[in-house]
Amino acid sequence: MSVAGVATREGAYCHNVRKVYRVDRERVLALDAVTKEFRRGDFTVIAGPSGSGKSSLLRILACVDRPDGGSVEIAGHGVADASARRRRRLRRYSIAFIFADPVDNLVEYLTAADQVRLAARLRGVRATGQEVTEALARLGLADRADHIPHQLSGGEQQRVAIACAMVGGPPVVVADEPTAELDSVATGVVLDGFRVLADTGAAIAIASHDPRVIDRADSVLRLDHGRVSESW
């Protein structure tokens, strides 16, 4: 599928994206002419200080917000002008979102294995016991399958969230400061988990100013006051 003559990209792509917020009577330009491709199999970090536009871009890539200008593709589908219904469908089947606070990603009374089964079911996929076991095992959680969130460390909770993002094969995974609540050891293990997820073919977009995260990236987009200051 192509959009307005643009070749299909299987991950995510934004071109000249612009986002404006209204605060009281003032207009705040959060994103200005941002262009970036987020390729499947790549771990991309959206970096920059607070207020640089990281979260605004992440919300657009997650189909939570619409841009006020430019174009956005998710798995080959143009979404800048998509209806709310179409964006909900993309969020359900094509996008996984991982929050900064590990506990926000999980249902408090479900075991790790049941969290993965639920994520699969929400994407319209029936995960077998073997598939659930393999997803957890790839994240080093084979022995934690029967544990509920409060029995897991913050790093383990984030890895369960990554396992949930793995099932059903959503092509785009976005994460907002996923290491913000973690110590250095847990951060390293969680970043290993994102690498495993990228190796399954997902396009990973992580908003972070953490140098430990940036050092592990395949690609970096740096924002400064809503504009691209560096992209590679």
N, C-alpha and C positions, 0 to 999 in steps of 0.2 A: 504494500500500500504506500502511496506517496501523498503528500500534502502540498497543494498549490505548486506542483512541479518539482518539489524538493525530494531528493532521493531518500528512501526509507532508511532510518537508522534504528537498529534493534534495541538500543539502550534508551538514552534520553538525550535531547538536544534542545538548546535554547539559542535563539538568534535575536540580537538587539532587544533583549527583554528590558522593559521599563516598568517600574512599579511606583505608584504615588499613594501616600496615605494622607488623609486629612486629619489634622490634630487641631481641635477647636476651629479657628478660621484659617489656619495656615496649611499649606500644602508641603509635605515632606517627601522629597524624592529619595526613595529607598534603594532603587536600582535604576541604573542609567546605561543603556546600550550594552547589556551583558550578553556575551556570546560564548558558548562552551558546549563541547560534545562530551558526554559521559558514556564511554564505550563499555559494552558487556565484557566481563572478565577483568576490568580495570577497577582499581581502588582509587577514587578521586577525592581529594580533600578540598573543601571550600573554606579558605582561611581568611583571617582578618580580625581586627579588634571588635569589641562590642560596638554595635551601631554601624558596622560596615555593610550590612545587607545580607549576611550569611543566612539568617533564619528566614528572611523574606524570599530568597531564592529557593531555599529548601522547601518552603510551603508551596511555592509554585510548582516545583518538580514533583511534589507529593500530590498535586491536584487538589490541594486544600484551597488555595487562592488562585485567581486569574491574574495574568499580567495586564497592565494598562497599555502596553504596546509591545510589538515584536511577536515572535512565534515560538511555540514550544511543541516538541514531539515527545511522546512516551511510547516506546515500542512501536514506532512507526505511525502513531495516531496523533493528529494535530489536536491540541487541547486548549489552545489559547481562547478559542471562542466556543468550546464545547459546552453543552448543557450541563446542569447540575447532575442530572441522571447519568449522563455519560461519564462524567468525572467520578461519580461514586462507583460506577462499574470498574473503571480503571484502578481506583484505589483498592477495590476488593480483589481483583484478579491479577493485576500487573505490577502493583507497588506494595512493598513492605516498609513500614515506618518503625524505627527504633528510637525510643525517647531517651533523654539524658538520665533520668532516674530509673534504675533497673526495675524497681517494683511496678512502675507505671506500664511496663510492657506485658505484665503477666496477670492472670486471674488468681487471686490469693489462695483459693481452696483447691486448685487443680495441681496434680503432680506434673513434673517436667514432661513426662511422656504424654499426659493428657493435654498439656499446653500445645504440643506439636500436633496431636490429632485434631484439636480444635482449629488451629491455624489452617491445616489442610482442608478441613470441612468447609471453613469459611471461603476458601478459594475454589470450592466445588470439586475437591479431590478427596478420594478415600485412601488414606495412608494405611498400609498394612503394618502389622506389628514389626516386621523386619525393617521396613522403611523408617519407622519411628526410631527403632533401636540404632540403625545406621546413622541417622541424622545426629542423634545425641552422641554416638560414639565418635563421630568425626570432630566433634567439639570437645572431646575428652570428658563426656558426661555419662558414659555408659553406667557407672555405678551410682548415679544420682537420679535415675529415671523415676523412682518412686517417691521423690522428695517434693514437698510443696515449697513455695517461694521463701517462707520465713526460715526454712531449714537449709537454705542455700546462701552462700556469700553473694555480695554484689556482683562480683565478676562472674560467678556461676549463673546468676540470674540473667546477666547480659548475654552469656553464651546460650542459654535456653532461648532467649529472644532471637538470637541469630539462627538457631536450629529451626525455630518457627518460620523465619524468613526463608529458609532453605526449601521447605516442603511446598510442593505445587509449582516450584520454579518461577516465581515472579521475576521478570527481567530487570526490574529496577528496585533497588533498596536504598532508602534514604535514612540517615541517622543524625540526630541533633545532639552534638556534644556527648557521645555515648561513653566517654571515659571520664567525664567531669566528676563523678562521684567515686572514682576508683583510685587505689594506690598504684604504685609503679608496677608491682608484680602482676596485679589483676589487669592492669592496662595492657601489658605485653601479651597476656593470654587472650584477652578479648580481641586485640588486633590480629593475633594469629587466627582467631575465629573468623574475622572479616576476610582474611586472606583465603581461608577455606571456602567461604561463601563466594568470593570473586572467582575462585577456581571452578565453581559449578556453572559459571557463565553469567552471573548477575552483574549489572552495572551498579557499582557502589558509589554513593555520593554522601560524604560525611562533612558536616559543618563543624569545624573545630579550630581553636587557636592553640591547641596543645602541640608543642614541638615534637613530642613523642609520636603523635599521630601523623603529623606532616612528614616526618622522617621515613615513615613506612609507605608513603603514597606512591602510586604509579604516575599520578598526574595531580597538579595543584592549580587551583584557581584562587588568586588572592584578590580580595575586594578592599577598596578604600573609599568610604563615603559613597557606596553604591556603584562605583566604577571599577573596571578591571585594572589592577595595577601590575599583575603578572599572570601569565597562563602558560602552562607547559604540560 
